[in-house]
């Protein structure tokens, strides 16, 4: 009706809805407000159901501008569906995207037309991996009373995942971290998430500074940095690399920092981060093999893959079902061991009250006993705890399902 009365074309209404949806999506990326993500989905879904980007029957479908516009929209809509875990919508979008990629290739054979087929293949890989862990519930359980004194309020997820599964600017690792950080439906408070894909060092430093300045007493931030180390520092995106001295100011705030990527171990040792953070609870997890994050965000799937690699005759889905019943009591046992041991560093026990950071720490302990390449935590856990019978029994119980 609006299109008929005011002379506005349907695709123009679609462009307005697309812009509004994109604003809500960017708002989610900057702050992690789940309502903003649902609003973005509502606008994108309305574009599909009302056919705002569908051409009238008498118009030729072989129109390059139309194809580009719809590809751009479907790709953005798919990103929102991935965050919301709407697998049926993702599959439908990929089918549409595949048809549009074929059409675009026919219309512009001399251009780099394969770029959209690459996008489809990325989406299909992402969908397969999401389905692989679809039936694994992500639940939030209250931490035992009397442990630690810090609560997690912010999370900064910074990734350069050019060689890992992703769709456009959305890496699979970022999706899994976001899913573990989302609270159960009806929770009073949500962790504020800041999602940075391939940022410059200046952008990351500005984000860290803003988050650190806003931290209240008794709160902390989780930061995950994934990149590759060069002579110029940690390369996360464009511009100069991140140097250890760039993080000096944030060591005055409580933080759990996870560093993952080639060369991160040596870079961390040379950075002097822990020494500068001696007066605040500052925990650093380091992994150069790019495997720790899967244990932090999806330990059931990570353990299932490990057990299948040891015994290929095991069924992956059956293993995940069994581990689902085992992982929560194992977490509780490990948490109690960490809290009760007299030599556990104060920086680590400070984070045991948060249901998220306590899980990251216990999952790190599991990964440190299983991954073929060593992972490190600073300040280190006492050797007598890591080699104790009680802790090894916890690990063996997981591996014997």
N, C-alpha and C positions, 0 to 999 in steps of 0.2 A: 504493500500500500504506500509506504513512504517513497519507494522508488517511482511509483506511478504518479503520485501527487506532486512531489518536489522535483522530479526529474533526475533523481540520483540513481545511478546505475547500481545493479546488485553487487557487482564486483567492488564498487567503491565502498559500499556498506561493509563488505568483507574486509577491505583494507583497514577501515576504522576499527572493526572488531579485532583484526590481527594486531594492530598497534596497541590496543588496550590489553590484549592477552600477553603481548610481549612485555609491556610495562609491568604487569603482575609477575611475569616469569623472572624478569631482572630484579624485581623487588625481592622475590624468593631467594635468588642467588646472593643478594647482598645481606639478607637478614635471616633467611631460613624460616620465614613465617609460612606455615603449612596452608593457612587460609588463602594466602596470595597464590600459592600453587594451584589450589582448587579453583580459584577465580580464573586463572589463566586457562585451565582446562575447560571451564564453562564457556568461555568465549570461543576457544578453538573448536569445541564440540558443536557449538551453534553454527559455526561456519560450514561444517560438514553436513549437519542434519538439515540446514536450510538452503544448502547449495549455493552459497554466495559466490563461489568461484567456479560454478558450472556455467558454461556458455549456453545461450538459447539454442534450441534445436536447429534453427536456420543458419547458425553461424558455424563456419568451418572449425573443426577441432584442431586442424593443423596450423596453429597460430603460436609462434615462438614466444611472444610475450605472455600469453595465457599459460603455456607450459612452465616457463620460468617462475611465474607468480605462484602457481599451484605447488611446484616442487619446493619452493621456499617455505610455503605455509605448512605442507605435510611434514617437512623435516623438523620444523619448530614444534609442531603438535606432537610429534613422536618423542621429542626430548621430554616434554611434560608428562606424557604417558609412561615413560620409563621411570621417572622419579616416583610416580604414583603406582607403579607396578601393574598397570592396566594392560595385561598381555594380549588380550583379544584386540584391543584398539591398536596396539603396536603391530600385530600381524596384519590387520586390515590396512593400516597406513603403508606398510612395506609393500603390500600387493599393489596399492595405488601408485606408490613411488616407482616400482619396477616398470609399470606400464608407461608412466610419464618419462622415465629415463629412456625407454625404447623409442618413444615418440620424439623426444628431444634429439636423440642420435640420428633419427631419420631426417629431421629438419635442418640439422647443422652438422653434417658429416665431416666438415673441414675444421670444426672447432674441437676443443678438448672435451668431447662429449662423453668420454668414459668416466668423467669425474662423478656423475650421478649414479653410474653403475657401482662405483666404488662405495658411494654412500649407502646403496642398497645392501651390498655385501657386509659392510660394517654393521648395519642394522640387523641383518639376519644372524650374524655372529653374536651380537648383543642379546637378541631375543633367545637364542639357544642357551646362552649362559644364564640368563635370568630364569628360564624354565628349569634349568638344571637344579637350581636351589629354591624353586618356587614353593615347595611344600614345607620348607624349613621355617618354623615360626620364629619371629624375632620378638621376644618378650622382655619386658623390663621388670626386674625383681628388686625389691627393696634391699639395700645393703644392711648388714647386721648393725645394730645400734652400738655406739661407743667406739667406732673405728674412724680414725682420721678426723679432720676438721675443715676440709675444703669441698666445695660443690662446684661442679663444672657448669659454667654459664655460656661459654662461647667456644666455637670450634672453627679453625681456619684450615681449609683444605686446599692445598696448592699443589698442582700436578703438571708435569710435562710427560704425557703418556703417548708420545708419537709412535712408539713401537708396541703398544699394548692395546687390548680391545677397547674400542671407543666408538661413539657415533657423533660425528661432527666435533663439537667442542666438549663433549661429555664422556669422560673415561669411565669404564666399568668400576674401577676402584672408587671413584668419587660417589657413584650410585650406592655402593655397598657401605661406604662410610656414612653417607646420609641416612641410609636405612637403619643402621645401628644407633644413630643419634636421635632418631625420631622417637618421641615418647608415645606410650600407649594412648589410645583414644580416651579423652576425658581427663588427661593429666592437666594440672594447673599451670605448669611452666614448661616451656620448650627451650631447648638449647639453641642459641642464636648461631646460625651457620653462615660462614663467609666462603663462597666457592670461587676459586681463582684457577682458571685454566691457562697455563703458559704465560703468567704475568711477567713483567719486568721486575728486576730487583727493587726498583723504586716503589712500584705499586705494592709489592708484598710488605716492604718496610713501612709504608704509610698505613697499611691495614693493621699490621702488628702494633704500631704506635697508637692508633685510634682505639683498638680493642683493649690494649694494656691500660690506656689512660682512663677508660670507663670501668675497669674492674673494681668491684666493691670488696671490702674486707671479707675474708672467708670464702672468696670465689677464685676460680682459676680458669685457664683457657687450655684447650687442646689444639695443637698445631701439627699438621701432617705436611711435610715437604718432600716431594718426589722430583728428583732431577738428576743430572749428570755433572760430575765435577770435571772442570777444565783448569787450565793454568790461571784463568781469570776468576775462579770461584764456582759456585753451584749455578749451573745454567737451568733456569726454570722456563724461560721464554725468550723474548728479545732483549736486546740491550746488554749491559754489563752483568757479569755473574755476581752472585751473592757471596760476600766474604764473611768470615767469622766475626770480624769487628763490627759488621753491620748489625749483628744481633746483640751487641753489648748492652744496649739500653733496655731490652726486654728481659734480661736476666734479673731485673729487680722486681719482677712480677711472677707469681706462681704460674708455672706452665708445665704441661706434659708435651714434650716435643718428640715427634717420630720422624726420623730421617731415613729415607729409602732411596737407593740408587747407586750406580757405579761410582766408586771412589769416595762415598760418604764417610766411611770409617776413618780414613786418613785425614780427610777434611775436618771432621769433627775433632780428632785428637789435636790438630794444629790450631783449632779455633779458640780453645781456652774457655768455652762456654760454661762448663760446670764450675770452673774455678771462680768465675765472675758471679755465679749464681749461688754462692755458698750460704748466703743469708736468707734465702727463700726456698720453699719446696719446688725444686726444678728437676724434673725427671726427663731423661733423654733415652729413646730407643733407637738403635742404629742397625740397619740391615742393608747390605750391598747386593743381595741376591734377588731383590724384588719379590720375596715370598712372605715376609712377615705380615704385610697388610691383609692377606687373605686369612691368616689365623686370627688377626684382630677383628675383622669384620664378619667373617663367615667360617668359624672354626669347624663346624660340622662338615661343611663341604671340603675344607682343606684336609681334615683328618680322613675323610672318606677317600679322597684322591690319593693320599699317602698309603692307606691300607690296600687300595686297589693296585697301586704300583708295586707293593710288596707281594701281593697275591692276586694276579689278574683274574682269577676265577670268581672272586667275590663280586656280589651285585652292588652297584653304587647306591641305588635307591634303598635297598634293604639296610645297608650300612648307615645311611643317613637317618633312617627311622630309629635304629638302635641307638645311635649316638645322641639323638634328640632327647632320649630319656636319661642319658648318662651325663651330658655336659653340664647341666645345672648343679647336681650334687657335687660334681668334681670341682666346679668353680667355688662352691661353698667350702669344701674341704681345703682347697688351696688358699682361699682367703683367710681361713682360720689359722693355717700354718704360718702365713706371712705375718698376720697380726700378733701371733703368740711368740714368735721367735725374737729373742732379746736383741739380736744383732741386725734386724731389719732396719735399714736407714730411715730416719725420720721423714726424709723427703718422699719416700715411697708410702709409708704408712699414712701420711697426710692425705693421700688420694684414695684410700680404701673406703671412705664413706660415700663416695660417688658411685652409683651403680654402673656408670659407663667406664670411668677410669679404673675402677677395681677390676672390671672385666678385661680391659686392655692389659693390665698387669698380669693377671692370672693366665690370660691367653698367651702373653709373651713367654711365661714360664713353660707352658706346653710347647710352644714353637721352638724354644731354645733347646729342648731335649729331642726334637724330632727333625728339624731342618738339617740337611747335610752340611750347609755352610753356617758358621756360627753367627748368631745375632747377639747384640750387646745392650745392656741397660746400665745407665749411670744415674745415680751412684749404684755400684754393683750389689747384687744380693749376696749374702754370705755363702761361702762354699759349703759349709756344713749343712745349710738348709737345702741347697740345690741337690746335694748328694744324699740327703736323709732318706731313710726307708719310707717314712710316711709320704713324702713327696713323690718318690719313685713309684710307690704303690698307686697313687692317683694317676700317674701317667700310664702305668701298665694296665690299669682298669679301662682306660680309654682305648688302648691299643689291642685289648683282648676281646672286644665286642664281637 
